[in-house]
Amino acid sequence: MKLFKQPLKAFFDFCVRASNLFRDIALVRFDQRTSRIVILIGETIQVEILSNGENIIR
């Protein structure tokens, strides 16, 4: 669990920020190959959370 502490905290923080903006979280996936969490917000915003907790927003 210690390995996933940073990405889980980043995931939680990002979900809270999205919900504060009244945005729907449409999809959440965990890619086991790359240890990334992928979030689809609404229909247009895609966020990838890397294993070190860094966010990539597209």
All heavy atoms as TSV, in Angstrom:
chain	resi	resn	atom	element	x	y	z
A	1	MET	N	N	0.820	-1.198	0.000
A	1	MET	CA	C	0.000	0.000	0.000
A	1	MET	C	C	0.862	1.259	0.000
A	1	MET	O	O	0.484	2.261	-0.564
A	1	MET	CB	C	-0.944	-0.037	1.198
A	1	MET	CG	C	-1.873	1.115	1.271
A	1	MET	SD	S	-3.051	0.999	-0.080
A	1	MET	CE	C	-4.064	2.368	0.281
A	2	LYS	N	N	2.040	1.186	0.614
A	2	LYS	CA	C	2.910	2.343	0.664
A	2	LYS	C	C	3.304	2.795	-0.743
A	2	LYS	O	O	3.450	3.975	-1.012
A	2	LYS	CB	C	4.155	2.014	1.480
A	2	LYS	CG	C	5.047	3.200	1.732
A	2	LYS	CD	C	6.198	2.819	2.621
A	2	LYS	CE	C	7.048	4.038	2.909
A	2	LYS	NZ	N	8.186	3.721	3.744
A	3	LEU	N	N	3.437	1.842	-1.659
A	3	LEU	CA	C	3.803	2.150	-3.036
A	3	LEU	C	C	2.765	3.030	-3.711
A	3	LEU	O	O	3.099	3.889	-4.516
A	3	LEU	CB	C	3.981	0.842	-3.821
A	3	LEU	CG	C	4.287	0.958	-5.305
A	3	LEU	CD1	C	5.672	1.560	-5.507
A	3	LEU	CD2	C	4.223	-0.409	-5.947
A	4	PHE	N	N	1.493	2.865	-3.371
A	4	PHE	CA	C	0.410	3.581	-4.023
A	4	PHE	C	C	-0.060	4.810	-3.247
A	4	PHE	O	O	-1.057	5.412	-3.612
A	4	PHE	CB	C	-0.780	2.646	-4.259
A	4	PHE	CG	C	-0.457	1.535	-5.203
A	4	PHE	CD1	C	-0.347	0.238	-4.745
A	4	PHE	CD2	C	-0.253	1.786	-6.544
A	4	PHE	CE1	C	-0.046	-0.785	-5.614
A	4	PHE	CE2	C	0.039	0.774	-7.423
A	4	PHE	CZ	C	0.150	-0.517	-6.958
A	5	LYS	N	N	0.638	5.204	-2.218
A	5	LYS	CA	C	0.192	6.311	-1.386
A	5	LYS	C	C	0.142	7.628	-2.161
A	5	LYS	O	O	-0.856	8.347	-2.092
A	5	LYS	CB	C	1.109	6.452	-0.167
A	5	LYS	CG	C	0.629	7.455	0.841
A	5	LYS	CD	C	1.511	7.458	2.065
A	5	LYS	CE	C	0.963	8.403	3.100
A	5	LYS	NZ	N	1.799	8.421	4.299
A	6	GLN	N	N	1.174	7.966	-2.911
A	6	GLN	CA	C	1.205	9.229	-3.650
A	6	GLN	C	C	0.148	9.286	-4.748
A	6	GLN	O	O	-0.574	10.277	-4.844
A	6	GLN	CB	C	2.588	9.478	-4.230
A	6	GLN	CG	C	3.613	9.819	-3.182
A	6	GLN	CD	C	4.983	10.012	-3.780
A	6	GLN	OE1	O	5.275	9.520	-4.862
A	6	GLN	NE2	N	5.839	10.726	-3.069
A	7	PRO	N	N	0.022	8.248	-5.604
A	7	PRO	CA	C	-1.007	8.353	-6.646
A	7	PRO	C	C	-2.429	8.347	-6.086
A	7	PRO	O	O	-3.307	9.019	-6.628
A	7	PRO	CB	C	-0.760	7.159	-7.560
A	7	PRO	CG	C	0.162	6.271	-6.831
A	7	PRO	CD	C	0.865	7.089	-5.807
A	8	LEU	N	N	-2.677	7.640	-5.000
A	8	LEU	CA	C	-4.019	7.639	-4.419
A	8	LEU	C	C	-4.372	8.992	-3.816
A	8	LEU	O	O	-5.498	9.458	-3.942
A	8	LEU	CB	C	-4.149	6.534	-3.372
A	8	LEU	CG	C	-4.247	5.120	-3.922
A	8	LEU	CD1	C	-4.300	4.105	-2.789
A	8	LEU	CD2	C	-5.444	4.974	-4.824
A	9	LYS	N	N	-3.392	9.623	-3.174
A	9	LYS	CA	C	-3.644	10.969	-2.633
A	9	LYS	C	C	-3.896	11.945	-3.778
A	9	LYS	O	O	-4.817	12.771	-3.708
A	9	LYS	CB	C	-2.472	11.442	-1.784
A	9	LYS	CG	C	-2.738	12.799	-1.160
A	9	LYS	CD	C	-1.574	13.272	-0.337
A	9	LYS	CE	C	-1.780	14.613	0.292
A	9	LYS	NZ	N	-2.600	15.571	-0.364
A	10	ALA	N	N	-3.114	11.858	-4.852
A	10	ALA	CA	C	-3.310	12.735	-6.007
A	10	ALA	C	C	-4.672	12.477	-6.643
A	10	ALA	O	O	-5.362	13.415	-7.052
A	10	ALA	CB	C	-2.198	12.518	-7.030
A	11	PHE	N	N	-5.090	11.213	-6.714
A	11	PHE	CA	C	-6.401	10.852	-7.264
A	11	PHE	C	C	-7.517	11.476	-6.433
A	11	PHE	O	O	-8.430	12.102	-6.961
A	11	PHE	CB	C	-6.542	9.331	-7.306
A	11	PHE	CG	C	-7.927	8.863	-7.605
A	11	PHE	CD1	C	-8.459	9.001	-8.873
A	11	PHE	CD2	C	-8.691	8.267	-6.627
A	11	PHE	CE1	C	-9.744	8.564	-9.154
A	11	PHE	CE2	C	-9.967	7.820	-6.896
A	11	PHE	CZ	C	-10.495	7.978	-8.169
A	12	PHE	N	N	-7.434	11.322	-5.124
A	12	PHE	CA	C	-8.449	11.879	-4.240
A	12	PHE	C	C	-8.513	13.400	-4.379
A	12	PHE	O	O	-9.588	13.975	-4.526
A	12	PHE	CB	C	-8.159	11.479	-2.788
A	12	PHE	CG	C	-9.134	12.061	-1.818
A	12	PHE	CD1	C	-10.387	11.499	-1.645
A	12	PHE	CD2	C	-8.807	13.183	-1.077
A	12	PHE	CE1	C	-11.302	12.045	-0.756
A	12	PHE	CE2	C	-9.703	13.731	-0.180
A	12	PHE	CZ	C	-10.955	13.161	-0.027
A	13	ASP	N	N	-7.349	14.058	-4.332
A	13	ASP	CA	C	-7.312	15.519	-4.449
A	13	ASP	C	C	-7.914	15.985	-5.772
A	13	ASP	O	O	-8.671	16.961	-5.812
A	13	ASP	CB	C	-5.879	16.033	-4.325
A	13	ASP	CG	C	-5.316	15.886	-2.922
A	13	ASP	OD1	O	-6.107	15.702	-1.973
A	13	ASP	OD2	O	-4.080	15.953	-2.773
A	14	PHE	N	N	-7.597	15.277	-6.868
A	14	PHE	CA	C	-8.116	15.679	-8.167
A	14	PHE	C	C	-9.626	15.484	-8.242
A	14	PHE	O	O	-10.340	16.316	-8.799
A	14	PHE	CB	C	-7.420	14.909	-9.289
A	14	PHE	CG	C	-7.365	15.682	-10.546
A	14	PHE	CD1	C	-6.313	16.523	-10.811
A	14	PHE	CD2	C	-8.401	15.615	-11.456
A	14	PHE	CE1	C	-6.271	17.281	-11.964
A	14	PHE	CE2	C	-8.373	16.365	-12.608
A	14	PHE	CZ	C	-7.312	17.197	-12.867
A	15	CYS	N	N	-10.128	14.389	-7.682
A	15	CYS	CA	C	-11.577	14.150	-7.681
A	15	CYS	C	C	-12.309	15.210	-6.861
A	15	CYS	O	O	-13.387	15.663	-7.250
A	15	CYS	CB	C	-11.893	12.756	-7.166
A	15	CYS	SG	S	-11.461	11.448	-8.311
A	16	VAL	N	N	-11.735	15.616	-5.754
A	16	VAL	CA	C	-12.343	16.670	-4.939
A	16	VAL	C	C	-12.382	17.979	-5.718
A	16	VAL	O	O	-13.410	18.669	-5.752
A	16	VAL	CB	C	-11.587	16.846	-3.602
A	16	VAL	CG1	C	-12.024	18.120	-2.891
A	16	VAL	CG2	C	-11.807	15.636	-2.716
A	17	ARG	N	N	-11.288	18.320	-6.398
A	17	ARG	CA	C	-11.265	19.560	-7.190
A	17	ARG	C	C	-12.283	19.514	-8.316
A	17	ARG	O	O	-12.970	20.503	-8.589
A	17	ARG	CB	C	-9.873	19.809	-7.751
A	17	ARG	CG	C	-8.912	20.320	-6.694
A	17	ARG	CD	C	-7.604	20.739	-7.289
A	17	ARG	NE	N	-6.808	19.520	-7.491
A	17	ARG	CZ	C	-5.802	19.420	-8.332
A	17	ARG	NH1	N	-5.446	20.434	-9.081
A	17	ARG	NH2	N	-5.129	18.305	-8.423
A	18	ALA	N	N	-12.407	18.361	-8.988
A	18	ALA	CA	C	-13.378	18.232	-10.084
A	18	ALA	C	C	-14.802	18.373	-9.556
A	18	ALA	O	O	-15.638	19.036	-10.166
A	18	ALA	CB	C	-13.204	16.893	-10.790
A	19	SER	N	N	-15.087	17.742	-8.422
A	19	SER	CA	C	-16.447	17.833	-7.878
A	19	SER	C	C	-16.751	19.235	-7.362
A	19	SER	O	O	-17.895	19.684	-7.426
A	19	SER	CB	C	-16.657	16.791	-6.784
A	19	SER	OG	O	-15.865	17.081	-5.652
A	20	ASN	N	N	-15.744	19.943	-6.876
A	20	ASN	CA	C	-15.954	21.332	-6.454
A	20	ASN	C	C	-16.328	22.223	-7.632
A	20	ASN	O	O	-16.989	23.239	-7.451
A	20	ASN	CB	C	-14.713	21.883	-5.753
A	20	ASN	CG	C	-14.555	21.335	-4.358
A	20	ASN	OD1	O	-15.479	20.805	-3.765
A	20	ASN	ND2	N	-13.352	21.442	-3.826
A	21	LEU	N	N	-15.904	21.840	-8.825
A	21	LEU	CA	C	-16.252	22.588	-10.041
A	21	LEU	C	C	-17.523	22.042	-10.688
A	21	LEU	O	O	-17.862	22.417	-11.803
A	21	LEU	CB	C	-15.092	22.517	-11.042
A	21	LEU	CG	C	-13.807	23.193	-10.589
A	21	LEU	CD1	C	-12.682	22.907	-11.586
A	21	LEU	CD2	C	-14.017	24.689	-10.440
A	22	PHE	N	N	-18.213	21.113	-9.988
A	22	PHE	CA	C	-19.445	20.490	-10.473
A	22	PHE	C	C	-19.234	19.777	-11.807
A	22	PHE	O	O	-20.069	19.841	-12.695
A	22	PHE	CB	C	-20.585	21.510	-10.576
A	22	PHE	CG	C	-20.905	22.144	-9.254
A	22	PHE	CD1	C	-20.493	23.434	-8.974
A	22	PHE	CD2	C	-21.592	21.443	-8.280
A	22	PHE	CE1	C	-20.781	24.015	-7.745
A	22	PHE	CE2	C	-21.888	22.012	-7.057
A	22	PHE	CZ	C	-21.478	23.304	-6.789
A	23	ARG	N	N	-18.100	19.095	-11.945
A	23	ARG	CA	C	-17.803	18.324	-13.141
A	23	ARG	C	C	-18.050	16.843	-12.843
A	23	ARG	O	O	-17.726	16.352	-11.765
A	23	ARG	CB	C	-16.339	18.500	-13.569
A	23	ARG	CG	C	-15.957	19.926	-13.911
A	23	ARG	CD	C	-16.740	20.497	-15.078
A	23	ARG	NE	N	-16.630	19.693	-16.262
A	23	ARG	CZ	C	-16.094	20.073	-17.396
A	23	ARG	NH1	N	-15.630	21.292	-17.498
A	23	ARG	NH2	N	-16.046	19.256	-18.413
A	24	ASP	N	N	-18.628	16.130	-13.804
A	24	ASP	CA	C	-18.870	14.694	-13.649
A	24	ASP	C	C	-17.590	13.910	-13.894
A	24	ASP	O	O	-16.861	14.192	-14.847
A	24	ASP	CB	C	-19.917	14.210	-14.649
A	24	ASP	CG	C	-21.305	14.728	-14.329
A	24	ASP	OD1	O	-21.575	14.960	-13.140
A	24	ASP	OD2	O	-22.098	14.886	-15.266
A	25	ILE	N	N	-17.343	12.927	-13.061
A	25	ILE	CA	C	-16.239	12.005	-13.290
A	25	ILE	C	C	-16.846	10.812	-14.011
A	25	ILE	O	O	-17.590	10.025	-13.431
A	25	ILE	CB	C	-15.565	11.607	-11.972
A	25	ILE	CG1	C	-14.983	12.863	-11.305
A	25	ILE	CG2	C	-14.493	10.562	-12.219
A	25	ILE	CD1	C	-14.474	12.647	-9.917
A	26	ALA	N	N	-16.561	10.709	-15.309
A	26	ALA	CA	C	-17.223	9.732	-16.159
A	26	ALA	C	C	-16.581	8.350	-16.079
A	26	ALA	O	O	-17.264	7.342	-16.200
A	26	ALA	CB	C	-17.219	10.215	-17.610
A	27	LEU	N	N	-15.277	8.289	-15.866
A	27	LEU	CA	C	-14.582	7.008	-15.915
A	27	LEU	C	C	-13.316	7.073	-15.091
A	27	LEU	O	O	-12.606	8.081	-15.106
A	27	LEU	CB	C	-14.218	6.681	-17.377
A	27	LEU	CG	C	-13.407	5.426	-17.630
A	27	LEU	CD1	C	-14.289	4.195	-17.437
A	27	LEU	CD2	C	-12.841	5.460	-19.034
A	28	VAL	N	N	-13.021	6.000	-14.378
A	28	VAL	CA	C	-11.759	5.860	-13.653
A	28	VAL	C	C	-11.218	4.472	-13.956
A	28	VAL	O	O	-11.949	3.482	-13.844
A	28	VAL	CB	C	-11.946	6.016	-12.124
A	28	VAL	CG1	C	-10.631	5.761	-11.402
A	28	VAL	CG2	C	-12.492	7.379	-11.784
A	29	ARG	N	N	-9.960	4.413	-14.380
A	29	ARG	CA	C	-9.325	3.126	-14.683
A	29	ARG	C	C	-7.934	3.103	-14.069
A	29	ARG	O	O	-7.265	4.128	-14.001
A	29	ARG	CB	C	-9.176	2.924	-16.192
A	29	ARG	CG	C	-10.441	2.855	-16.967
A	29	ARG	CD	C	-11.153	1.578	-16.759
A	29	ARG	NE	N	-10.295	0.480	-17.160
A	29	ARG	CZ	C	-10.719	-0.714	-17.457
A	29	ARG	NH1	N	-11.984	-0.981	-17.387
A	29	ARG	NH2	N	-9.897	-1.669	-17.796
A	30	PHE	N	N	-7.497	1.913	-13.660
A	30	PHE	CA	C	-6.131	1.719	-13.204
A	30	PHE	C	C	-5.437	0.816	-14.204
A	30	PHE	O	O	-5.876	-0.305	-14.450
A	30	PHE	CB	C	-6.102	1.094	-11.808
A	30	PHE	CG	C	-4.708	0.789	-11.327
A	30	PHE	CD1	C	-3.850	1.827	-11.009
A	30	PHE	CD2	C	-4.272	-0.511	-11.207
A	30	PHE	CE1	C	-2.562	1.560	-10.574
A	30	PHE	CE2	C	-2.985	-0.786	-10.771
A	30	PHE	CZ	C	-2.135	0.247	-10.449
A	31	ASP	N	N	-4.370	1.299	-14.812
A	31	ASP	CA	C	-3.598	0.527	-15.775
A	31	ASP	C	C	-2.494	-0.205	-15.017
A	31	ASP	O	O	-1.537	0.419	-14.548
A	31	ASP	CB	C	-3.012	1.448	-16.840
A	31	ASP	CG	C	-2.321	0.697	-17.961
A	31	ASP	OD1	O	-2.068	-0.519	-17.813
A	31	ASP	OD2	O	-2.040	1.328	-18.995
A	32	GLN	N	N	-2.619	-1.521	-14.885
A	32	GLN	CA	C	-1.646	-2.297	-14.124
A	32	GLN	C	C	-0.292	-2.365	-14.806
A	32	GLN	O	O	0.729	-2.495	-14.135
A	32	GLN	CB	C	-2.176	-3.712	-13.887
A	32	GLN	CG	C	-3.366	-3.747	-12.974
A	32	GLN	CD	C	-3.872	-5.156	-12.750
A	32	GLN	OE1	O	-3.551	-6.067	-13.503
A	32	GLN	NE2	N	-4.663	-5.334	-11.716
A	33	ARG	N	N	-0.273	-2.264	-16.126
A	33	ARG	CA	C	1.000	-2.328	-16.851
A	33	ARG	C	C	1.889	-1.139	-16.527
A	33	ARG	O	O	3.098	-1.294	-16.366
A	33	ARG	CB	C	0.772	-2.398	-18.361
A	33	ARG	CG	C	0.068	-3.670	-18.797
A	33	ARG	CD	C	-0.261	-3.629	-20.279
A	33	ARG	NE	N	-1.259	-2.560	-20.479
A	33	ARG	CZ	C	-1.235	-1.694	-21.474
A	33	ARG	NH1	N	-0.309	-1.747	-22.388
A	33	ARG	NH2	N	-2.168	-0.776	-21.579
A	34	THR	N	N	1.296	0.047	-16.433
A	34	THR	CA	C	2.080	1.256	-16.201
A	34	THR	C	C	1.892	1.843	-14.809
A	34	THR	O	O	2.536	2.832	-14.472
A	34	THR	CB	C	1.699	2.340	-17.235
A	34	THR	OG1	O	0.312	2.642	-17.083
A	34	THR	CG2	C	1.985	1.877	-18.651
A	35	SER	N	N	1.014	1.260	-14.016
A	35	SER	CA	C	0.676	1.755	-12.666
A	35	SER	C	C	0.163	3.190	-12.707
A	35	SER	O	O	0.493	4.005	-11.842
A	35	SER	CB	C	1.867	1.648	-11.718
A	35	SER	OG	O	2.218	0.308	-11.531
A	36	ARG	N	N	-0.628	3.502	-13.726
A	36	ARG	CA	C	-1.224	4.828	-13.856
A	36	ARG	C	C	-2.720	4.757	-13.594
A	36	ARG	O	O	-3.365	3.781	-13.929
A	36	ARG	CB	C	-1.008	5.391	-15.256
A	36	ARG	CG	C	0.403	5.727	-15.557
A	36	ARG	CD	C	0.543	6.313	-16.927
A	36	ARG	NE	N	1.924	6.660	-17.179
A	36	ARG	CZ	C	2.318	7.404	-18.183
A	36	ARG	NH1	N	1.436	7.878	-19.038
A	36	ARG	NH2	N	3.592	7.679	-18.347
A	37	ILE	N	N	-3.249	5.833	-13.008
A	37	ILE	CA	C	-4.684	5.989	-12.830
A	37	ILE	C	C	-5.145	6.965	-13.905
A	37	ILE	O	O	-4.572	8.048	-14.049
A	37	ILE	CB	C	-5.012	6.529	-11.431
A	37	ILE	CG1	C	-4.502	5.579	-10.355
A	37	ILE	CG2	C	-6.518	6.753	-11.288
A	37	ILE	CD1	C	-4.581	6.137	-8.954
A	38	VAL	N	N	-6.161	6.583	-14.664
A	38	VAL	CA	C	-6.687	7.432	-15.723
A	38	VAL	C	C	-8.098	7.850	-15.333
A	38	VAL	O	O	-8.921	7.019	-14.955
A	38	VAL	CB	C	-6.703	6.692	-17.082
A	38	VAL	CG1	C	-7.267	7.582	-18.166
A	38	VAL	CG2	C	-5.308	6.219	-17.443
A	39	ILE	N	N	-8.381	9.158	-15.423
A	39	ILE	CA	C	-9.683	9.712	-15.065
A	39	ILE	C	C	-10.218	10.472	-16.274
A	39	ILE	O	O	-9.501	11.284	-16.861
A	39	ILE	CB	C	-9.569	10.692	-13.879
A	39	ILE	CG1	C	-8.830	10.066	-12.709
A	39	ILE	CG2	C	-10.944	11.180	-13.447
A	39	ILE	CD1	C	-8.416	11.069	-11.656
A	40	LEU	N	N	-11.466	10.212	-16.626
A	40	LEU	CA	C	-12.138	10.990	-17.664
A	40	LEU	C	C	-13.168	11.872	-16.977
A	40	LEU	O	O	-14.085	11.371	-16.326
A	40	LEU	CB	C	-12.805	10.084	-18.688
A	40	LEU	CG	C	-13.534	10.777	-19.827
A	40	LEU	CD1	C	-12.555	11.609	-20.655
A	40	LEU	CD2	C	-14.234	9.767	-20.704
A	41	ILE	N	N	-12.991	13.179	-17.112
A	41	ILE	CA	C	-13.879	14.147	-16.478
A	41	ILE	C	C	-14.730	14.781	-17.567
A	41	ILE	O	O	-14.193	15.381	-18.498
A	41	ILE	CB	C	-13.088	15.211	-15.710
A	41	ILE	CG1	C	-12.262	14.528	-14.620
A	41	ILE	CG2	C	-14.013	16.260	-15.113
A	41	ILE	CD1	C	-11.322	15.443	-13.897
A	42	GLY	N	N	-16.040	14.635	-17.420
A	42	GLY	CA	C	-16.940	15.108	-18.466
A	42	GLY	C	C	-16.686	14.311	-19.738
A	42	GLY	O	O	-16.448	13.116	-19.694
A	43	GLU	N	N	-16.711	14.985	-20.862
A	43	GLU	CA	C	-16.443	14.323	-22.137
A	43	GLU	C	C	-15.119	14.743	-22.735
A	43	GLU	O	O	-14.704	14.197	-23.759
A	43	GLU	CB	C	-17.560	14.632	-23.120
A	43	GLU	CG	C	-18.899	14.070	-22.704
A	43	GLU	CD	C	-19.988	14.405	-23.697
A	43	GLU	OE1	O	-19.688	14.959	-24.760
A	43	GLU	OE2	O	-21.155	14.118	-23.395
A	44	THR	N	N	-14.430	15.699	-22.107
A	44	THR	CA	C	-13.269	16.278	-22.764
A	44	THR	C	C	-11.969	16.244	-21.977
A	44	THR	O	O	-10.909	16.309	-22.578
A	44	THR	CB	C	-13.549	17.748	-23.123
A	44	THR	OG1	O	-13.873	18.447	-21.929
A	44	THR	CG2	C	-14.702	17.865	-24.102
A	45	ILE	N	N	-12.014	16.138	-20.682
A	45	ILE	CA	C	-10.792	16.250	-19.882
A	45	ILE	C	C	-10.317	14.855	-19.472
A	45	ILE	O	O	-11.042	14.090	-18.853
A	45	ILE	CB	C	-11.023	17.106	-18.626
A	45	ILE	CG1	C	-11.513	18.489	-19.011
A	45	ILE	CG2	C	-9.740	17.196	-17.799
A	45	ILE	CD1	C	-11.949	19.344	-17.840
A	46	GLN	N	N	-9.081	14.543	-19.846
A	46	GLN	CA	C	-8.483	13.269	-19.454
A	46	GLN	C	C	-7.281	13.565	-18.566
A	46	GLN	O	O	-6.438	14.394	-18.907
A	46	GLN	CB	C	-8.016	12.484	-20.675
A	46	GLN	CG	C	-7.367	11.169	-20.304
A	46	GLN	CD	C	-6.896	10.400	-21.517
A	46	GLN	OE1	O	-7.369	10.598	-22.625
A	46	GLN	NE2	N	-5.959	9.511	-21.313
A	47	VAL	N	N	-7.227	12.893	-17.434
A	47	VAL	CA	C	-6.138	13.080	-16.485
A	47	VAL	C	C	-5.463	11.742	-16.269
A	47	VAL	O	O	-6.127	10.720	-16.074
A	47	VAL	CB	C	-6.666	13.616	-15.133
A	47	VAL	CG1	C	-5.533	13.780	-14.147
A	47	VAL	CG2	C	-7.416	14.912	-15.318
A	48	GLU	N	N	-4.145	11.734	-16.313
A	48	GLU	CA	C	-3.380	10.545	-15.952
A	48	GLU	C	C	-2.573	10.877	-14.711
A	48	GLU	O	O	-1.922	11.913	-14.652
A	48	GLU	CB	C	-2.434	10.135	-17.079
A	48	GLU	CG	C	-3.142	9.578	-18.279
A	48	GLU	CD	C	-2.164	9.034	-19.307
A	48	GLU	OE1	O	-1.204	8.352	-18.917
A	48	GLU	OE2	O	-2.384	9.324	-20.492
A	49	ILE	N	N	-2.637	9.998	-13.729
A	49	ILE	CA	C	-1.858	10.165	-12.512
A	49	ILE	C	C	-0.780	9.093	-12.529
A	49	ILE	O	O	-1.076	7.892	-12.543
A	49	ILE	CB	C	-2.739	10.054	-11.260
A	49	ILE	CG1	C	-3.817	11.146	-11.303
A	49	ILE	CG2	C	-1.890	10.170	-10.006
A	49	ILE	CD1	C	-4.815	11.068	-10.188
A	50	LEU	N	N	0.460	9.534	-12.547
A	50	LEU	CA	C	1.593	8.621	-12.609
A	50	LEU	C	C	1.850	7.988	-11.249
A	50	LEU	O	O	1.307	8.421	-10.233
A	50	LEU	CB	C	2.829	9.384	-13.090
A	50	LEU	CG	C	2.674	10.178	-14.384
A	50	LEU	CD1	C	3.975	10.898	-14.712
A	50	LEU	CD2	C	2.252	9.279	-15.518
A	51	SER	N	N	2.708	6.989	-11.224
A	51	SER	CA	C	2.985	6.270	-9.982
A	51	SER	C	C	3.652	7.140	-8.931
A	51	SER	O	O	3.606	6.821	-7.743
A	51	SER	CB	C	3.853	5.039	-10.270
A	51	SER	OG	O	5.080	5.431	-10.858
A	52	ASN	N	N	4.246	8.281	-9.336
A	52	ASN	CA	C	4.863	9.178	-8.357
A	52	ASN	C	C	3.897	10.277	-7.891
A	52	ASN	O	O	4.265	11.170	-7.146
A	52	ASN	CB	C	6.128	9.815	-8.924
A	52	ASN	CG	C	5.871	10.680	-10.141
A	52	ASN	OD1	O	4.740	10.836	-10.574
A	52	ASN	ND2	N	6.938	11.225	-10.687
A	53	GLY	N	N	2.631	10.251	-8.391
A	53	GLY	CA	C	1.634	11.225	-7.983
A	53	GLY	C	C	1.518	12.418	-8.913
A	53	GLY	O	O	0.666	13.278	-8.724
A	54	GLU	N	N	2.374	12.492	-9.935
A	54	GLU	CA	C	2.336	13.611	-10.887
A	54	GLU	C	C	1.112	13.484	-11.781
A	54	GLU	O	O	0.720	12.387	-12.167
A	54	GLU	CB	C	3.610	13.593	-11.737
A	54	GLU	CG	C	3.708	14.716	-12.731
A	54	GLU	CD	C	4.972	14.622	-13.549
A	54	GLU	OE1	O	5.955	14.044	-13.073
A	54	GLU	OE2	O	4.955	15.125	-14.674
A	55	ASN	N	N	0.500	14.630	-12.159
A	55	ASN	CA	C	-0.685	14.657	-13.012
A	55	ASN	C	C	-0.316	15.063	-14.426
A	55	ASN	O	O	0.481	15.982	-14.620
A	55	ASN	CB	C	-1.705	15.686	-12.506
A	55	ASN	CG	C	-2.201	15.359	-11.139
A	55	ASN	OD1	O	-2.294	14.209	-10.765
A	55	ASN	ND2	N	-2.544	16.379	-10.378
A	56	ILE	N	N	-0.932	14.399	-15.397
A	56	ILE	CA	C	-0.844	14.806	-16.792
A	56	ILE	C	C	-2.275	15.083	-17.230
A	56	ILE	O	O	-3.113	14.185	-17.220
A	56	ILE	CB	C	-0.228	13.700	-17.677
A	56	ILE	CG1	C	1.187	13.377	-17.207
A	56	ILE	CG2	C	-0.232	14.141	-19.143
A	56	ILE	CD1	C	1.792	12.187	-17.921
A	57	ILE	N	N	-2.554	16.333	-17.624
A	57	ILE	CA	C	-3.908	16.734	-18.011
A	57	ILE	C	C	-3.927	16.976	-19.509
A	57	ILE	O	O	-3.095	17.703	-20.040
A	57	ILE	CB	C	-4.339	18.011	-17.255
A	57	ILE	CG1	C	-4.266	17.776	-15.758
A	57	ILE	CG2	C	-5.744	18.433	-17.679
A	57	ILE	CD1	C	-4.470	19.014	-14.926
A	58	ARG	N	N	-4.910	16.355	-20.180
A	58	ARG	CA	C	-5.046	16.523	-21.640
A	58	ARG	C	C	-6.407	17.050	-21.950
A	58	ARG	O	O	-7.378	16.751	-21.388
A	58	ARG	CB	C	-4.853	15.193	-22.344
A	58	ARG	CG	C	-3.481	14.644	-22.133
A	58	ARG	CD	C	-3.328	13.361	-22.870
A	58	ARG	NE	N	-2.038	12.815	-22.470
A	58	ARG	CZ	C	-1.667	11.605	-22.707
A	58	ARG	NH1	N	-2.456	10.790	-23.346
A	58	ARG	NH2	N	-0.496	11.174	-22.336
